[in-house]
Amino acid sequence: MELTRKHKTPQQIAIRANIILAASDGMRNSAIARKLAISRDTVITWRNRFIGSSQKDISVMDRLKDEPRPGAPATFMPEQLIHLFTIACEDPQLSGRPISHWTSRELADEMIKRSIVESISTRHVGRLLDEADLQPHRIRYWLTPEKDGKYDQKVADICNLYKTALERYLKKKRKQSVQMK
């Protein structure tokens, strides 16, 4: 199976796939456990889960994933998270903040100030930004480009550069081959 050979397959998924492959070859649970150096209970669990999920219309990859775990319900609605990300991409000075870049603390304060949430910790804001791969303290985002009168011209120049790149490369190669003769 491809999953067991791919380098980027998570190790736990590869082990589960190997369990199913060995089981399909007719190996017993204890033999599979010895071969893969895992517990017999793990083999039994994943064989049963795979068989149980085969009756449903679920992909093989989804059958090998962990089941959702119980826990506390989400504390913030998706709309609130979108507000957080929107604020993170805004210029802090538009919100009356005398800072150049947002910090987790400033974002948490701003969300409370705008009545988006009743309370949110600085650490939780940081985790949410990490999950969304937003780093408002490091870069300017395309949503907030610098105010520059030449912005449209710069975009056009860059697009033109990409459009003519192959043509310029081939022209350069021809010139080099003529010089070498």
FENRA-V821550 format. One record per residue. SS is DSSP state (helix for helix, strand for strand, loop for the rest). D_FIRST is the distance of its C-alpha to the first C-alpha in Angstrom with 2 decimals. Layout:
BEGIN
SS:D_FIRST ; SS:D_FIRST
END
This chain:
BEGIN
loop:0.00 ; helix:3.80 ; helix:5.59 ; helix:5.94 ; helix:7.19 ; loop:9.36 ; loop:12.85 ; loop:13.99 ; loop:11.67 ; loop:14.26 ; helix:14.24 ; helix:14.80 ; helix:11.80 ; helix:9.55 ; helix:11.70 ; helix:11.54 ; helix:7.78 ; helix:8.46 ; helix:11.44 ; helix:10.03 ; helix:7.75 ; helix:11.00 ; helix:13.11 ; helix:11.68 ; loop:12.56 ; loop:15.98 ; loop:16.50 ; loop:19.34 ; helix:19.40 ; helix:21.58 ; helix:19.51 ; helix:16.37 ; helix:18.78 ; helix:20.25 ; helix:17.08 ; helix:15.86 ; loop:19.54 ; loop:19.70 ; loop:22.12 ; helix:21.93 ; helix:22.95 ; helix:19.90 ; helix:17.68 ; helix:20.03 ; helix:20.13 ; helix:16.45 ; helix:16.14 ; helix:19.27 ; helix:18.32 ; helix:15.09 ; helix:17.20 ; helix:20.07 ; helix:18.35 ; loop:16.80 ; loop:20.38 ; loop:20.67 ; loop:19.40 ; loop:17.05 ; loop:13.80 ; helix:10.69 ; helix:11.43 ; helix:15.00 ; helix:14.42 ; loop:13.04 ; loop:16.06 ; loop:19.39 ; loop:22.03 ; loop:25.13 ; loop:27.59 ; loop:31.24 ; loop:33.69 ; loop:36.63 ; loop:36.58 ; loop:36.47 ; loop:39.91 ; loop:40.01 ; loop:39.53 ; helix:37.50 ; helix:40.86 ; helix:42.09 ; helix:39.08 ; helix:39.66 ; helix:43.29 ; helix:42.26 ; helix:40.12 ; helix:42.95 ; helix:45.50 ; helix:43.37 ; helix:43.37 ; loop:47.14 ; loop:49.85 ; helix:51.24 ; helix:54.76 ; helix:54.44 ; helix:54.29 ; loop:57.36 ; loop:55.56 ; loop:57.18 ; loop:53.88 ; loop:51.88 ; loop:48.34 ; loop:46.98 ; loop:46.18 ; helix:44.41 ; helix:47.84 ; helix:49.45 ; helix:46.68 ; helix:46.99 ; helix:50.77 ; helix:50.55 ; helix:48.29 ; helix:50.83 ; helix:53.73 ; loop:52.38 ; loop:51.85 ; loop:48.14 ; loop:47.48 ; loop:49.93 ; loop:48.41 ; loop:45.39 ; loop:44.90 ; helix:44.58 ; helix:41.44 ; helix:39.80 ; helix:40.72 ; helix:39.12 ; helix:35.84 ; helix:35.82 ; helix:36.50 ; helix:33.71 ; helix:31.18 ; loop:32.46 ; loop:32.53 ; loop:36.27 ; loop:38.62 ; loop:42.06 ; loop:43.83 ; loop:42.26 ; loop:42.24 ; loop:43.85 ; loop:41.58 ; helix:41.77 ; helix:43.27 ; helix:46.22 ; loop:47.07 ; loop:50.25 ; loop:53.34 ; loop:54.10 ; loop:56.20 ; loop:54.25 ; helix:50.79 ; helix:50.48 ; helix:51.66 ; helix:49.16 ; helix:46.26 ; helix:47.61 ; helix:47.94 ; helix:44.36 ; helix:43.08 ; helix:45.33 ; helix:44.06 ; helix:40.46 ; helix:41.70 ; helix:43.64 ; helix:41.32 ; helix:39.93 ; helix:43.45 ; helix:44.94 ; helix:42.25 ; helix:42.90 ; helix:46.63 ; helix:46.38 ; helix:44.40 ; helix:47.06 ; helix:49.79 ; helix:48.27 ; helix:47.91 ; helix:51.53 ; helix:52.74 ; helix:51.03 ; loop:52.84
END
